[in-house]
Amino acid sequence: MRAFLRRGLNRVLGSAQATIDTIEPGSIVVAPRRPIAMDDEAAITEVLDLAAKIGAVLLDSGTGAIDTERQIAFVAGIYGLDDVDIDVTFNSIIVSAQRGNSLPPVTCLRTVHARSIDFTRLAHVDRLVRRIRQLAITPATAHGIVDEIYRAPHPYPYWVATGGWGAMALGISILLGGTFVVGLTALLTTLVIVSLNRRLARAGTPIFFQQFVGGFIAVVPAAMLFHWRESFGLGPEFVPSQIIAAGIVVLLSGLSLVGSVQDAITGAPITGTARFAEVVLLTGGILAGVALALRAVEAMDVILPGLTTQTPFGPADMPARIVGGAIAAGAFAVGSYAERRAIPVAFGAGLVASAVAFGFALTDTGAILSAATAAVVVGLVGGLAARRALTPPLVVAVAGITPLLPGLAIYRGLYGIMSGQSVVGFGQVAAALTTGCALAAGVTFGEFLARSLRKPRLPSKLIRIPYRPDLRKPASRRAPRNRSEPGT
């Protein structure tokens, strides 16, 4: 029986290791090439620049500062640079190689100018680190691959990603118990928000104002439909707050909440504080847009129904809501340009997270504890999926907790504050903030558990994992990457 259970566990965990799992003290036994001579500044600079480039892609994608430092140190150590000092902050990476007492250190600096969501690029870099370890490719070859990753266009067109964001809003509306009209309105509203924000980004508009515009647009269609609900034949089951909450969740989804809390927990308080401040500021942009829209519709005698209490649901509602959470997670992966094989994994993560969260909610455990438990499961699933599907854990973790983001609680709190119910309103805002932190902390703990299930081991044979970027169309024919995706 013990042997049977061990074989079953090995099948679940898989023989492959997540890249970050293999980066542990003592994992580098022999460098694949001779140690670099300390007086060879050209060779040292080549290795440091490669490690900094890889770290910049990881940091740009939302990876925590500590994990980014480990990846950089690992790449430098593979090529023979062991005595390396690394400083990763909010948007900059400094890598310095110490050369003893008689020679000055060699330092490389790289800055992350703009953050964008492209999980395919993150997966390619993750695969490159595997190749560096398993195949011992030269720094020049690795430089060429990194440059190719930077130049490669998105894996599919913008309209597909835009449709993914719309499908995500549809899934969120289903998760909240919305009707067909609510889901269709949320989908169309999100398509407008994403398309307009992309144009604003191309014009150089700061991301705060993009969030502001998105929050404003999320309210107007819902308010208009509610005002003319009798003319359109909409019954009492039409709830405008579900449309607004779906738009808020889409705008919140790309914020680096997981990375900020993970940095604070794992020992990078400066980067964690900066990321958290960015999350708070951009969330404030959403709230400002929603507040202005509420005042505008009130000036037109459109009064939305008050909503400061949790909408109840029973066991009969769980299947539809769980499917809605899975749709939202898979659609988020599409909107974030994840690899095609990562989309089913994200769909499964959303399915599991929604099932755990709603299952605990039925036991009156509380929304915060339910969200934290679901996030732990998602972090664990993400770590295991990284081994079986060679998908970076960050992709699965962020997609899995996205349906659980407290968009409805944020709207309740803001509406309560604006309608004179300050105590209830601030309570809802505090609950939303706590829920977000619980989600991020739970994911971090789940990833820790996944890494602890099996200790890293050196592969017995080389496994070739080819890098195949999608270069069917020249990069010059495609629009440049921008920060137009919601929440980036």
C-alpha positions as CSV (number, residue, x, y, z in Angstrom):
1,M,0.0,0.0,0.0
2,R,2.8,2.4,0.8
3,A,4.5,1.7,-2.5
4,F,1.1,2.2,-4.3
5,L,0.6,5.6,-2.6
6,R,4.2,6.6,-3.4
7,R,3.7,5.9,-7.1
8,G,0.4,7.8,-7.1
9,L,2.1,10.8,-5.4
10,N,4.9,10.7,-7.9
11,R,2.4,10.7,-10.8
12,V,0.7,13.8,-9.4
13,L,3.9,15.6,-8.6
14,G,5.7,14.6,-11.8
15,S,9.3,14.1,-12.4
16,A,9.9,17.7,-13.7
17,Q,10.6,20.5,-11.3
18,A,9.5,24.1,-11.4
19,T,12.4,26.3,-12.3
20,I,12.3,28.1,-8.9
21,D,12.2,24.7,-7.2
22,T,15.6,23.8,-8.5
23,I,17.2,27.1,-7.3
24,E,18.2,26.1,-3.9
25,P,21.5,26.3,-2.0
26,G,23.9,23.6,-3.2
27,S,21.8,22.8,-6.3
28,I,24.7,23.9,-8.6
29,V,27.2,21.1,-8.2
30,V,29.5,21.8,-11.2
31,A,29.3,24.8,-13.4
32,P,28.9,23.8,-17.1
33,R,31.9,25.9,-18.1
34,R,35.2,26.9,-16.5
35,P,35.0,29.6,-13.9
36,I,35.4,33.1,-15.5
37,A,38.8,34.7,-14.9
38,M,38.3,37.7,-12.6
39,D,40.3,40.0,-14.9
40,D,38.1,39.2,-17.9
41,E,35.7,42.1,-17.7
42,A,34.1,41.4,-21.0
43,A,33.1,37.8,-20.1
44,I,31.8,38.9,-16.6
45,T,29.8,41.7,-18.2
46,E,28.3,39.3,-20.7
47,V,27.0,37.0,-17.9
48,L,25.8,39.8,-15.7
49,D,23.9,41.4,-18.5
50,L,22.2,38.1,-19.4
51,A,21.2,37.5,-15.8
52,A,19.8,41.1,-15.5
53,K,17.8,40.7,-18.7
54,I,16.2,37.5,-17.4
55,G,15.5,39.2,-14.1
56,A,13.9,42.2,-15.9
57,V,11.4,39.9,-17.7
58,L,10.5,38.2,-14.4
59,L,10.1,41.4,-12.5
60,D,8.1,42.9,-15.4
61,S,5.7,40.0,-15.2
62,G,5.0,40.4,-11.5
63,T,7.4,37.8,-10.0
64,G,8.4,38.5,-6.4
65,A,11.7,40.3,-5.7
66,I,13.2,37.3,-3.8
67,D,12.4,34.8,-6.5
68,T,13.8,37.2,-9.1
69,E,17.0,37.5,-7.1
70,R,17.3,33.7,-6.9
71,Q,16.9,33.4,-10.6
72,I,19.6,36.0,-11.3
73,A,22.0,34.4,-8.9
74,F,21.3,31.0,-10.3
75,V,22.0,32.1,-13.9
76,A,25.2,33.8,-12.8
77,G,26.3,30.8,-10.8
78,I,25.8,28.5,-13.7
79,Y,28.3,30.4,-15.7
80,G,30.9,30.5,-12.9
81,L,30.1,33.8,-11.0
82,D,29.4,32.8,-7.4
83,D,30.3,36.0,-5.6
84,V,27.5,38.2,-6.9
85,D,25.6,40.9,-5.1
86,I,22.0,41.5,-6.3
87,D,19.6,44.3,-5.5
88,V,16.1,44.1,-6.9
89,T,13.8,47.0,-6.2
90,F,10.4,48.1,-7.6
91,N,11.6,48.9,-11.1
92,S,15.4,48.3,-11.2
93,I,17.9,45.5,-11.0
94,I,21.5,45.9,-9.9
95,V,23.9,43.0,-10.3
96,S,27.5,43.3,-9.1
97,A,30.3,40.7,-9.4
98,Q,33.0,41.0,-6.7
99,R,36.5,40.4,-8.0
100,G,38.5,40.2,-4.8
101,N,40.5,42.9,-3.0
102,S,42.7,44.0,-5.8
103,L,40.1,44.5,-8.6
104,P,37.0,46.8,-8.7
105,P,33.6,45.1,-9.0
106,V,31.8,44.8,-12.3
107,T,28.2,46.1,-12.1
108,C,25.2,45.9,-14.4
109,L,22.1,47.9,-14.1
110,R,18.7,47.3,-15.8
111,T,15.5,49.2,-15.4
112,V,11.9,48.0,-15.9
113,H,10.3,51.0,-17.6
114,A,6.8,49.7,-18.1
115,R,4.9,46.7,-16.8
116,S,2.8,44.6,-19.2
117,I,1.0,41.3,-19.0
118,D,2.4,38.7,-21.4
119,F,2.6,35.3,-19.7
120,T,3.9,33.7,-22.8
121,R,7.1,35.8,-22.5
122,L,7.4,34.7,-18.9
123,A,7.0,31.1,-19.9
124,H,9.7,31.4,-22.6
125,V,12.1,32.9,-20.1
126,D,11.3,30.1,-17.6
127,R,12.1,27.6,-20.3
128,L,15.3,29.4,-21.1
129,V,16.5,29.1,-17.5
130,R,15.8,25.3,-17.8
131,R,17.9,25.2,-20.9
132,I,20.7,27.1,-19.3
133,R,20.8,24.5,-16.5
134,Q,20.2,21.3,-18.5
135,L,21.9,22.0,-21.8
136,A,24.7,24.4,-20.7
137,I,24.2,26.8,-23.6
138,T,26.7,29.6,-24.0
139,P,26.0,33.1,-22.8
140,A,26.0,34.4,-26.4
141,T,23.3,31.9,-27.4
142,A,21.3,32.8,-24.3
143,H,21.6,36.5,-25.2
144,G,20.2,35.8,-28.6
145,I,17.2,33.9,-27.2
146,V,16.4,36.6,-24.7
147,D,16.5,39.3,-27.4
148,E,14.3,37.1,-29.6
149,I,11.8,36.8,-26.7
150,Y,11.8,40.6,-26.3
151,R,11.2,41.2,-30.0
152,A,8.6,38.4,-30.5
153,P,5.0,39.6,-30.9
154,H,2.1,38.5,-28.7
155,P,1.1,34.8,-29.4
156,Y,-2.3,35.9,-30.8
157,P,-4.0,39.1,-32.0
158,Y,-5.3,41.9,-29.8
159,W,-8.9,41.1,-30.6
160,V,-8.5,37.7,-29.2
161,A,-7.1,39.1,-25.9
162,T,-9.9,41.7,-25.9
163,G,-12.4,38.9,-26.2
164,G,-10.7,37.2,-23.3
165,W,-11.3,40.2,-21.1
166,G,-14.9,40.3,-22.1
167,A,-15.3,36.6,-21.4
168,M,-13.8,37.2,-18.0
169,A,-16.4,39.8,-17.2
170,L,-19.1,37.3,-18.3
171,G,-17.6,34.6,-16.0
172,I,-17.5,37.0,-13.1
173,S,-21.2,38.0,-13.6
174,I,-22.1,34.3,-13.6
175,L,-20.1,33.8,-10.5
176,L,-22.0,36.6,-8.8
177,G,-25.3,35.0,-9.8
178,G,-26.2,37.3,-12.7
179,T,-28.7,36.6,-15.4
180,F,-28.1,36.4,-19.2
181,V,-28.7,40.1,-19.6
182,V,-26.3,40.9,-16.8
183,G,-23.6,38.7,-18.3
184,L,-24.1,40.1,-21.8
185,T,-24.0,43.7,-20.6
186,A,-20.9,43.0,-18.5
187,L,-19.2,41.5,-21.6
188,L,-20.0,44.4,-23.9
189,T,-19.1,47.0,-21.2
190,T,-15.7,45.3,-20.7
191,L,-15.0,45.2,-24.4
192,V,-15.5,49.0,-24.6
193,I,-13.3,49.6,-21.5
194,V,-10.4,47.5,-22.9
195,S,-10.6,49.0,-26.4
196,L,-10.7,52.6,-25.1
197,N,-7.9,52.0,-22.6
198,R,-5.7,50.6,-25.3
199,R,-6.2,53.7,-27.3
200,L,-5.4,55.8,-24.2
201,A,-2.3,53.8,-23.6
202,R,-1.1,54.4,-27.2
203,A,-1.6,58.1,-26.6
204,G,0.6,57.9,-23.5
205,T,-2.1,58.4,-20.9
206,P,-1.0,57.5,-17.4
207,I,-2.4,54.2,-16.1
208,F,-4.2,56.0,-13.3
209,F,-6.5,57.8,-15.7
210,Q,-7.1,54.6,-17.7
211,Q,-8.4,53.0,-14.4
212,F,-10.5,56.1,-13.8
213,V,-12.1,55.9,-17.3
214,G,-12.7,52.2,-16.8
215,G,-14.4,52.7,-13.5
216,F,-16.6,55.4,-15.0
217,I,-17.7,53.3,-18.0
218,A,-18.4,50.2,-15.7
219,V,-21.3,52.1,-14.1
220,V,-23.0,53.9,-16.9
221,P,-24.5,51.0,-18.9
222,A,-25.7,49.3,-15.7
223,A,-27.4,52.5,-14.5
224,M,-29.1,53.1,-17.8
225,L,-30.5,49.6,-18.1
226,F,-31.7,49.8,-14.5
227,H,-33.5,53.1,-15.1
228,W,-35.3,51.8,-18.2
229,R,-35.7,48.2,-17.0
230,E,-39.5,48.4,-17.5
231,S,-39.1,49.5,-21.1
232,F,-36.7,46.6,-21.8
233,G,-38.8,44.1,-19.9
234,L,-36.2,43.4,-17.2
235,G,-37.5,41.9,-14.0
236,P,-36.4,42.3,-10.4
237,E,-33.7,39.7,-11.0
238,F,-31.7,42.4,-12.9
239,V,-29.0,43.6,-10.4
240,P,-26.8,46.4,-11.8
241,S,-24.2,46.0,-9.1
242,Q,-23.2,42.6,-10.6
243,I,-22.3,44.4,-13.9
244,I,-20.3,47.1,-12.0
245,A,-18.6,44.5,-9.9
246,A,-17.5,42.5,-13.0
247,G,-16.0,45.6,-14.5
248,I,-14.1,46.4,-11.2
249,V,-12.7,42.9,-11.0
250,V,-11.5,43.1,-14.6
251,L,-9.7,46.3,-13.8
252,L,-8.3,44.9,-10.6
253,S,-7.1,41.6,-12.1
254,G,-3.8,42.8,-13.6
255,L,-2.6,44.6,-10.5
256,S,0.5,43.1,-8.8
257,L,-1.3,42.3,-5.5
258,V,0.2,38.9,-5.3
259,G,3.8,40.2,-5.9
260,S,3.4,43.0,-3.4
261,V,2.2,40.8,-0.5
262,Q,4.7,38.1,-1.5
263,D,7.6,40.6,-1.3
264,A,6.4,41.8,2.1
265,I,6.2,38.2,3.4
266,T,9.5,36.9,2.0
267,G,11.7,39.7,3.1
268,A,11.6,42.5,0.4
269,P,9.7,45.2,2.3
270,I,10.9,48.1,0.0
271,T,9.7,46.5,-3.2
272,G,6.6,45.2,-1.4
273,T,5.7,48.7,-0.2
274,A,6.2,50.2,-3.6
275,R,4.1,47.6,-5.3
276,F,1.4,47.9,-2.7
277,A,1.3,51.7,-3.0
278,E,0.9,51.2,-6.8
279,V,-2.0,48.8,-6.2
280,V,-3.7,51.2,-3.8
281,L,-3.2,54.2,-6.2
282,L,-4.6,52.4,-9.2
283,T,-7.5,51.0,-7.1
284,G,-8.1,54.6,-6.1
285,G,-8.4,55.5,-9.8
286,I,-11.1,52.9,-10.2
287,L,-13.0,54.2,-7.1
288,A,-12.8,57.7,-8.4
289,G,-14.3,56.8,-11.7
290,V,-17.1,54.8,-10.1
291,A,-17.8,57.6,-7.7
292,L,-18.0,60.2,-10.4
293,A,-20.3,58.0,-12.5
294,L,-22.6,57.5,-9.5
295,R,-22.9,61.2,-9.0
296,A,-23.5,61.7,-12.7
297,V,-26.3,59.2,-12.9
298,E,-27.9,60.6,-9.7
299,A,-27.9,64.1,-11.4
300,M,-30.0,62.5,-14.1
301,D,-32.4,61.1,-11.5
302,V,-31.1,57.6,-11.9
303,I,-30.9,56.1,-8.4
304,L,-29.2,52.7,-8.2
305,P,-30.5,50.3,-5.5
306,G,-28.5,50.3,-2.3
307,L,-26.4,47.2,-1.6
308,T,-24.4,46.9,1.5
309,T,-25.1,43.3,2.5
310,Q,-23.9,40.0,1.1
311,T,-26.2,38.4,-1.5
312,P,-27.2,35.0,-0.1
313,F,-26.9,31.8,-2.2
314,G,-27.6,28.2,-1.6
315,P,-26.1,24.8,-2.7
316,A,-28.2,24.8,-5.8
317,D,-26.4,27.9,-7.0
318,M,-22.9,26.4,-6.6
319,P,-22.5,24.6,-9.9
320,A,-23.2,27.7,-12.0
321,R,-21.0,29.9,-9.9
322,I,-18.1,27.5,-9.9
323,V,-18.3,27.3,-13.7
324,G,-18.4,31.1,-13.8
325,G,-15.2,31.3,-11.7
326,A,-13.5,28.7,-14.0
327,I,-14.5,30.7,-17.1
328,A,-13.2,33.9,-15.6
329,A,-9.8,32.3,-14.7
330,G,-9.4,30.8,-18.2
331,A,-10.5,34.0,-19.9
332,F,-8.0,36.0,-17.8
333,A,-5.2,33.7,-19.1
334,V,-6.3,34.4,-22.6
335,G,-6.4,38.2,-22.0
336,S,-2.9,38.0,-20.4
337,Y,-1.5,36.2,-23.5
338,A,-0.8,33.0,-21.7
339,E,0.4,30.0,-23.7
340,R,-2.3,27.8,-25.1
341,R,-1.4,24.9,-22.9
342,A,-1.6,27.1,-19.8
343,I,-5.2,28.1,-20.5
344,P,-6.7,24.7,-19.4
345,V,-4.5,24.8,-16.3
346,A,-5.8,28.2,-15.4
347,F,-9.4,27.1,-16.1
348,G,-8.9,24.2,-13.7
349,A,-7.3,26.5,-11.1
350,G,-10.3,28.8,-11.2
351,L,-12.6,25.8,-11.0
352,V,-10.9,24.5,-7.9
353,A,-10.6,27.9,-6.2
354,S,-14.3,28.7,-6.8
355,A,-15.4,25.3,-5.5
356,V,-13.3,25.6,-2.3
357,A,-14.3,29.2,-1.7
358,F,-18.0,28.6,-2.1
359,G,-17.9,25.3,-0.3
360,F,-16.4,27.1,2.8
361,A,-18.8,30.0,2.4
362,L,-21.8,27.5,2.8
363,T,-20.4,26.5,6.2
364,D,-20.5,30.1,7.5
365,T,-16.7,30.1,7.8
366,G,-16.5,33.7,6.6
367,A,-15.5,35.3,3.3
368,I,-11.9,36.1,4.3
369,L,-11.1,32.6,5.6
370,S,-12.8,31.0,2.6
371,A,-10.7,33.2,0.2
372,A,-7.5,32.4,2.0
373,T,-8.1,28.7,2.0
374,A,-9.0,28.7,-1.7
375,A,-5.8,30.7,-2.4
376,V,-3.7,28.2,-0.5
377,V,-5.1,25.4,-2.7
378,V,-4.5,27.5,-5.9
379,G,-0.9,28.1,-4.9
380,L,-0.4,24.4,-4.3
381,V,-2.1,23.5,-7.6
382,G,0.1,26.2,-9.4
383,G,3.3,24.7,-8.0
384,L,2.3,21.2,-9.1
385,A,1.2,22.3,-12.5
386,A,4.5,24.0,-13.0
387,R,6.1,20.5,-12.8
388,R,3.6,18.6,-14.9
389,A,2.8,21.3,-17.6
390,L,6.0,23.3,-17.4
391,T,3.8,26.4,-16.7
392,P,5.3,29.1,-14.4
393,P,3.4,29.0,-11.0
394,L,2.7,32.7,-11.2
395,V,0.4,32.2,-14.2
396,V,-1.7,29.6,-12.5
397,A,-1.8,31.5,-9.1
398,V,-2.8,34.9,-10.5
399,A,-5.4,33.3,-12.8
400,G,-6.8,31.1,-10.1
401,I,-7.5,33.9,-7.5
402,T,-8.7,36.4,-10.0
403,P,-12.4,35.3,-9.8
404,L,-12.2,35.8,-6.0
405,L,-11.1,39.4,-6.1
406,P,-13.5,41.5,-4.0
407,G,-15.0,43.7,-6.7
408,L,-18.5,43.5,-5.3
409,A,-17.3,44.4,-1.7
410,I,-15.4,47.5,-3.1
411,Y,-18.6,48.7,-4.8
412,R,-20.7,48.1,-1.7
413,G,-18.3,50.0,0.4
414,L,-18.1,52.9,-2.0
415,Y,-21.8,53.1,-2.4
416,G,-22.3,52.9,1.4
417,I,-19.9,55.8,2.0
418,M,-21.6,57.9,-0.7
419,S,-25.1,57.2,0.6
420,G,-24.3,58.3,4.2
421,Q,-23.7,54.8,5.6
422,S,-20.1,55.4,6.5
423,V,-19.7,52.7,9.1
424,V,-21.0,50.0,6.8
425,G,-19.2,51.4,3.8
426,F,-15.8,51.6,5.5
427,G,-16.4,48.1,6.9
428,Q,-16.9,46.8,3.4
429,V,-13.8,48.5,2.1
430,A,-11.7,47.1,5.0
431,A,-13.1,43.6,4.3
432,A,-12.2,44.0,0.6
433,L,-8.6,45.0,1.5
434,T,-8.3,42.1,4.0
435,T,-9.7,39.7,1.4
436,G,-7.2,40.8,-1.2
437,C,-4.3,40.4,1.2
438,A,-5.6,37.0,2.3
439,L,-5.7,35.8,-1.3
440,A,-2.1,36.9,-1.9
441,A,-0.8,35.5,1.3
442,G,-2.6,32.2,0.7
443,V,-1.1,31.9,-2.7
444,T,2.4,32.5,-1.3
445,F,1.9,29.8,1.4
446,G,0.5,27.3,-1.2
447,E,3.6,27.8,-3.4
448,F,5.8,27.2,-0.4
449,L,4.0,23.9,0.3
450,A,4.4,22.9,-3.4
451,R,8.1,23.5,-3.2
452,S,8.4,21.5,0.0
453,L,6.7,18.4,-1.3
454,R,9.8,17.2,-3.1
455,K,13.4,18.4,-2.7
456,P,15.2,19.4,-5.9
457,R,17.4,16.9,-7.5
458,L,19.8,17.1,-10.5
459,P,18.4,15.5,-13.6
460,S,19.9,12.1,-14.5
461,K,19.9,13.0,-18.2
462,L,19.6,16.1,-20.3
463,I,16.1,17.0,-21.4
464,R,15.8,19.1,-24.4
465,I,13.1,21.8,-24.1
466,P,13.2,23.7,-27.4
467,Y,12.3,27.4,-27.5
468,R,9.8,28.1,-30.2
469,P,8.5,31.7,-30.2
470,D,5.7,32.6,-32.5
471,L,7.5,34.5,-35.3
472,R,5.1,33.8,-38.1
473,K,4.6,37.5,-38.5
474,P,7.4,40.1,-38.2
475,A,7.3,42.1,-35.1
476,S,7.3,45.3,-37.1
477,R,3.9,44.6,-38.6
478,R,2.3,44.3,-35.2
479,A,1.4,47.1,-32.8
480,P,4.0,47.5,-30.1
481,R,3.4,46.2,-26.6
482,N,1.6,48.7,-24.4
483,R,0.1,49.0,-21.0
484,S,-3.5,49.0,-22.2
485,E,-4.5,45.7,-20.7
486,P,-6.7,46.3,-17.7
487,G,-4.8,46.8,-14.5
488,T,-1.3,46.5,-16.0
